[in-house]
Each structure stands twice: as structure tokens, then as C-alpha cells.
Amino acid sequence: MKKNEKQEIINNRFQYSTDEVIEKPFNWKQMLRLFSYMKPYGKGLLPLSIMMVLINTAIRLVIPIIIGVYTLDKALVDKDMSLLIILVGVIAGLYVISYIANYFRIKWMNTLGQSVIYDLRKHLFTHVQSLSHRFFDQRSAGSILVRIMNDINSLQELFTNGVINLLMDIILLIGIFVILFVMSPELTLAIMILLPIMFFISTSLRRNIRRSWQTVRLKQSKLNSHLNESIQGIRITQSFHQQKENMQFFDGVNTETFESWRVASQKNAMFRPIVEMTNAVGTAVLIWYGAHLIQAGTISIGVFVSFAFYLGMFWEPISRLGMVYNQLLIGMASSERIFEYLDEKPIVSETKHPQQFNQIEGCIQFKNVEFSYNGERKALKGINLDMKAGETVALVGHTGSGKTTIANLVSRFYDPTSGAVTIDGVDLRDVSLLSLRTQISIVLQDTFIFSGTISDNIRFGNPMSTMEDVVAAAKAVGAHSFIEKLPKGYLTEVEERGNILSVGERQLLSFARALLADPKILILDEATASIDTETEMKIQKALKTLLKGRTSIIIAHRLSTIRDAEKIFVLDHGNVKEQGNHNELMELKGEYYNLVKAQFNMLDAG
Ligand SMILES: Nc1ncnc2c1ncn2[C@@H]1O[C@H](COP(=O)(O)OP(=O)(O)OP(=O)(O)O)[C@@H](O)[C@H]1O
């Protein structure tokens, strides 16, 4: 294979659904929404910071007048030394006040900015946690991370410096303009003629820059998705010795990110030279036309000097406004993406007055339930299921037949496309989600273990339970003996995903977790598919304890584990093909019989 072809294959090996470019014009409504996060500080930090800004700006505006008009034109011309000393003292005093005001402005603005970022991140994370499974089906974990971390971080600069700089610069500009105009309208107009030219050049750059920053965000999101996936899948990568290829892909994405940054910051950098060029032309106009006005006796030397001071001060806020505008553009792109998540409604939502499930029997019914994940292919095609309270029900069927989908609907991670799922006769759409999920525990084959101690993991569904409860639950499901052998027993720290534990041990842990949560309904998805016979026997014993007194749905490929189930549903392409207990179904000599026989033959052959 040619080198290029190989690179092409590598470049296409991972496809990440990147966020589409959200291309909208500058949106005041959105800005207001963003700034509404400052509202809680509207009576404290915000007015205090604004006050500091006003003090600082007023001082900066008044100093050139004192220097030009009073020091030069009065004290020096009149040779009034005592006035000169007073004026020097006043200027020094004003500078000290301005430094102090500046200190507090920076301090308070930083606190305000950090607080806004804290609130926004909290709001976004709380909201994302409440979203339905479909939201997470459609997005990579990496791209969600980018929004909660990077997009919010990029607003930090805007809230700590941007907003207040904007205010300060606008006041400065208006102030300077008014003062200049009062001092000499002709000279002001001569200099200001450059403003529209500058405005025109900078606006044409704006759109361009905005797009570039959006591209940067997209590339970053792709990079994050790949990083996240690479680390999660590192074991598979290493076992298939694909590190080099992975690195090549990473390198490609990394280079794209770098390139997009380069382009965006290059465009960004063009603002300053434009401003400086205008500054130079402005100074030339001032010297040429100002000298002419002095000669004509229209303005004094003091006014001319004040003008020079103000002109020096004038371009600085203009150039900073360009920077703030960029921050606003980055902020716009980020906030659009943040608000897009915040506006996402959970597709599984509660009615206005949902019913509380406090004490339930646990009788589950599926009535003509049809369901499709994507609106195209049906995962369930109008099925009817009847599970009595306290019954152990098994779902079997070939891969993709819809078993997990049934479990998803019982937990109401999705709503049926048509038909209804009921518990104790109540449609799940009318039940409070919290009260429903408190009644249900799910044990997945790929048990998720969180970073923390073993006991924290068992306690996950019932954080208030005592250590005695934790140990009792572990003993009941046969997990106690292996936990005891761990270096620190129940206090042993396990990292994310529980890598130090075997699959069977993780499963026993999740059984203990489920038992401690004491649910009325238990769902075991493929819970015993990947363990050895000895562990399986242990787990069978544990299961007996676990299933007692609960309605249990077991999804298992190992048919031996469901022999005792009161009812077995055999699924086929989203339909219920057969139902009955083990003996009835064996007698039927249908699909179930064939499945059992196939598995028996396979074991025999093995
Ligand atoms: N999140 C999803 N988005 C889109 N389609 C999905 C999703 N989850 C499952 N499907 C599809 O729905 C169908 C039923 O899937 P389901 O997970 O219920 O099968 P299953 O019987 O549990 O399979 P297995 O035994 O392999 O776990 C399959 O065709 C599957 O491809």
C-alpha cells in the first residue's frame, strides 16, 4: 500500500460528530442573556467596580487639562511658583488615588468574573446532568467536556476584564471627545476625520475574525473527543499495537488546531497595526494643523499640549475596544454553544403534577409499545409484556433484538414512540422521574466504578447508609471475601472504572450497590455474560438474595442463569416471539428450544 493511501485511511479512521458552525450575526439578546449572569452581583461587586472605574477614568480625563491649561498656560506663563507646586501636588495626589482605585477595580472585577464563571459552569453542568440519554447518544463525551470547560473558560477574560474595559473605554472616548471639542472644535474635527476610515477597515475584519475563532473551537472539540477516546481505549490501542497510527491521527488533528489558531490570531493581530497607523496619521495632523492654529492665535500652547496628551490616550481605548470586540466575538461563539446546551430540553420530561412513586408493588406492563431510537428503524415493534410484582422475568433473543431497549423504557430513559409502559397501572410519563428511578436499580455488564473507595462505590445509590449496611450488602452478595483481601479492605481506593478489580469482582460490587439501594425493580443487563463457572456460581447465589421480593428483569445470554425465571420472553427483531417458563418453552420446541440447544452444543463442543 502506498504511503499516501495509508495516511488517508488513518485520517479517516475516527469520525467525530463535530458541532456544526453556529453562524449568527452579533446578537444583543444573547449578550444580554450572558450578562444577566452578573445580576446576582448587581448590588455588591458590580457597582463597586464601576465606581472604581469612574474614579479612575475621571482622574485620567482631568490630568491633561491640569497639565496643559493650568500648569503651562497659567502657572508657567504667570511664573506663579506656588500655583505650580500646588498643581504638582494635585497631580501626584490624583495619580495615587487613581492607582488605589485601579487596584480595587482589578481585585473586585477578578472576583466578579470568577464568580460568574463559577455560576455559569455550575448551571451548565446541572443542566447537562438532567438531559436525556438521547442527548448523550448524539454527542461524544469529549465535545461535552469542551463546552463545560473551554467554552466557559473563554468567557473568563470577557467577564474579568472585557466588560469593565468596555465601560471604561467608552467613557474615556466620549469624555476625550467632549473635552477636545470644547477646547478646539476645528482641531478635533480635523483629527476625527480618520475615525470612519478606521471603523470601515475594522468592521470588514470583524466577520472574518469571528469565523476563524469558531473554526478554532471546532478543531479543539475534535481534539478533545479524540484525546478522550484514546485514553479510554488505550488498552485496545496497545493490544492492536496501533499507537503509531493513533499518533498520526492525533498529529493531524493537533496540526489542524494549531493552524486554525495561527490563522485566527494572525487576523487578530491586524487590528493593532491599523490602530497604530491611524495614530501616526492623527499625530501628523495634530502637529501640522495644531502649529497652524497656534500661529494664527486660535489655540494656546497649553491647549496644544493637552491635545497631544488626549490624542495619546484616545487611540489606546480604541485599540483596546478592538480587543474587547474580539473577546466579545469569542464570547459570542462560546455562549452560543453554551446556550445551545442550556436550551436543550430533556426529551423525557415530567408533567406539571407528576405522581410520586413512594410505595409500589412493581407490576410492569408494556402495552403495544413501539420504539425507535432515531425515528427510522424500529427497535420495538408493538410489543405487549406483563410482569407481575415480585416476578423474575428473563429477556432472551439474538443480539439487537431489543432487550436493552426494554430495560431503557422501564427506567424511562426514553419514552415509547407509541403505546405505553406502566408500573402498577400508572403510565410512566405521569410519574416523577426521581421517584421512579429511586424504585429501580440497574446492573450493567460493563459495571461503572467511580473513583473513590470500595465502600463509596457500594454506597453510591444510597449515600446515607452506614458502614454496617455496606458490609451487610457485600456479605449478602458474596463480595465481602474479596473486599477483605484488598490492601485497605472497604477503604481501598479504586480509580475511575475500577481497573484494579476483575470483571466478576466489579459485578459483585454492583450487586452490593443495587442491594443497598433496595429497589423494588431490578434490571440486570447481561449481568453474568463474562465470568468463569466458579464466579458464576457465586453470582447465582448472590442473585437469589438480590432478586428476593423484587420484580426483576434479567437480560442474559447465558441461558443457564435464567432457568428459574418465572417468565421468559423470547424477542426477535423487536417482537415477542415466545413467552412462558423454561419447561413450557422447551416443550414448544421453537426459538427458545433452538437457542438452548445451540448453547448446549457449543458448550459440549468446547
Ligand atoms: N442509542 C441508540 N441509538 C440508536 N440505535 C440504537 C441505540 N441503542 C440500540 N440501538 C438499536 O436498537 C436495536 C435494539 O438494540 P438493543 O440494545 O435493545 O438490543 P439487545 O437485544 O439488547 O442486543 P444485545 O443482546 O446485543 O445487547 C438494535 O438494532 C440497535 O442497533
The ligand as a Gaussian input file, in Angstrom:
#p B3LYP/6-31G(d) Opt

LIG

0 1
 N      -28.697000       4.565000      21.429000
 C      -29.101000       4.002000      20.290000
 N      -29.293000       4.737000      19.187000
 C      -29.710000       4.181000      18.033000
 N      -29.978000       2.876000      17.882000
 C      -29.808000       2.063000      18.942000
 C      -29.353000       2.584000      20.205000
 N      -29.275000       1.558000      21.070000
 C      -29.661000       0.454000      20.390000
 N      -29.983000       0.742000      19.113000
 C      -30.503000      -0.195000      18.088000
 O      -31.722000      -0.715000      18.560000
 C      -31.820000      -2.109000      18.313000
 C      -32.097000      -2.865000      19.601000
 O      -30.995000      -2.717000      20.450000
 P      -30.881000      -3.334000      21.889000
 O      -29.699000      -2.722000      22.549000
 O      -32.181000      -3.224000      22.577000
 O      -30.581000      -4.878000      21.565000
 P      -30.261000      -6.079000      22.552000
 O      -31.277000      -7.114000      22.285000
 O      -30.133000      -5.603000      23.931000
 O      -28.854000      -6.524000      21.983000
 P      -27.614000      -7.184000      22.751000
 O      -28.023000      -8.549000      23.129000
 O      -26.548000      -7.174000      21.731000
 O      -27.304000      -6.291000      23.908000
 C      -30.521000      -2.514000      17.649000
 O      -30.779000      -2.610000      16.271000
 C      -29.577000      -1.390000      17.927000
 O      -28.714000      -1.193000      16.832000

